[in-house]
Amino acid sequence: MLFTDRADAGTRLAEALRHLEGEDPVVLGLPRGGVPVAFQVARALHAPLDVIVVRKLGVPYQRELGFGAIGEGGVRVISDDIVRRGRLDESDLASVEHAEAAELARQAERFRAGRQRLPLDGRTAIVVDDGVATGATAAAACEVARAQGAARVVLAVPVAPPDAAERLRTALDEFVCLSTPFAFSAVGEWYRDFSQTPDDEVVSLLAQAAEGPGAAAGTPEGPAADEDVEQEVAIDAAGVRLTGDLMVPAGAGAVVMFAHGSGSSRHSPRNRLVAAALNDAGLGTLLFDLLTPAEENNRAKVFDIETLAGRLADATGWLRGRTTGQIGYFGASTGAAAALRAAAGSGADVGAVVSRGGRPDLAGPHLSGVRAPTLLIVGGNDTMVIELNRAAQTALRCENQLEIVPGATHLFEEPGALQQVADLARDWFLTHLVKQV
């Protein structure tokens, strides 16, 4: 398993930790590289995020051999066996501990920027790192979390060697690891981007998480934000970095995600016209590309509805962490099939779907699983697509409607045709999204 970067690893790791969401956990990232991974886990589990600062206590004449570790709050975890075998006296222990305690205090102050450490008493602590080699530091962090009052300690990492994974499984309440490759030499070889995490990034992520879900996104605190937000965003979906344009008007009660079809992108003037009409009506929009530039010319990718729908579903989860309002889908061509397939997924939380000149038939048997009210819009001169939409309409079991724009062809290029699409979509979303809030 190869991870794009730490954000991708965190997104995937979060899915493997969903079963802990009901335990009211605290997520603890090991600095520095573990914090970007932990940030994604905390966001997905709607859990508070903190840093767990641990300093290993190394034997003076053999620093790589640890005789214990210290954590905040005066926590000391000492291996009496190593102290005895290393013939260490109290002055040795005190000298090492004094030096490491000073560095621990400096790091904790730097990373938290004055905030208090989150209490762990009686809670489940999820300790997260970007990977383990020997697992010594991660294991020490887990012991520190236990000593700080955690009732249950879970260690979660994207990758680890099989031998270290086996040791950690037997030593912890739970060990979650996505990949244990036999050909393991270093954590970084399992990332495309394993660049160093600077202190400033750790500080920023912790500050964002402390301010709440909206702040963690760098977007408004939800649809009730009192200022318009317009920005380019990067979305990690199914291990792929997708680029999008997010526009959320002040007070927006819902956000509509655009799923583009073949030969289209977030820069499509047709989709941008519709998005502008939705923005004018007070709805937020997220236009983003389901395919990377390298994939756009691959016809097999364009018609891979399962992949497109999976990315849309992941992007919906990304957006869900940034808004408390309803989410809708606007799909065009094959993007409409992806939208309907995603809306039919288990646990899909979608308030409404609109298809423009879409190929809903490509969603196949999944049409019957769609629960969101669905509007199908087709041009009156787009004969074949009309029939495909009529057939799809009979397969839908949700509230649905077919609107035919007279005289319009597939791309609605005729004067006034696209404006009719925008008006129909706006009214559908206002009826089925905003009135639910």
Number of C-alpha atoms within 10 A of each C-alpha: 11 14 21 16 22 27 22 24 27 29 25 22 24 24 12 15 17 12 10 14 16 9 12 14 24 24 29 29 29 23 23 21 22 24 31 26 29 35 30 26 31 26 25 23 21 17 21 20 26 28 26 25 22 28 24 24 24 18 20 16 8 9 12 11 15 20 22 22 25 23 25 18 10 11 16 19 18 16 12 12 10 15 18 11 8 15 10 15 10 8 9 13 18 11 11 16 20 12 12 20 20 11 15 19 13 11 18 21 14 14 24 18 13 9 13 10 13 14 13 18 15 13 17 22 24 29 27 33 27 28 26 21 18 15 18 17 19 22 19 22 28 27 22 25 29 20 18 18 16 22 15 20 24 22 23 31 24 28 29 26 22 16 13 15 21 13 14 20 15 10 12 15 13 15 19 19 20 16 17 17 13 10 8 15 12 13 16 16 12 21 18 12 12 16 11 8 15 11 14 12 15 23 18 15 21 25 19 17 21 16 11 17 25 20 17 22 19 13 21 23 19 24 26 17 18 13 13 15 15 16 13 13 16 15 22 22 22 18 18 17 19 19 18 21 16 21 23 28 26 19 17 25 25 28 32 28 24 29 29 28 26 17 12 17 22 20 14 12 11 18 23 17 15 23 25 16 18 23 20 12 16 21 26 29 28 25 25 24 25 31 23 13 11 7 12 17 13 12 11 10 16 20 17 14 23 16 16 27 25 19 25 27 23 18 21 22 18 20 20 19 19 22 24 18 20 23 24 28 30 29 27 27 23 26 32 31 30 34 33 35 28 29 28 22 17 9 8 16 19 24 23 27 29 30 28 27 27 27 24 31 22 23 22 14 13 19 23 18 18 25 22 23 21 28 22 26 23 27 25 17 16 19 12 9 21 23 13 15 21 15 13 20 22 11 17 20 15 15 13 17 15 15 15 17 20 13 13 19 18 19 16 23 12 13 10 11 17 21 16 16 25 21 14 18 24 21 13 19 29 18 12 18 24 19 11 12 10
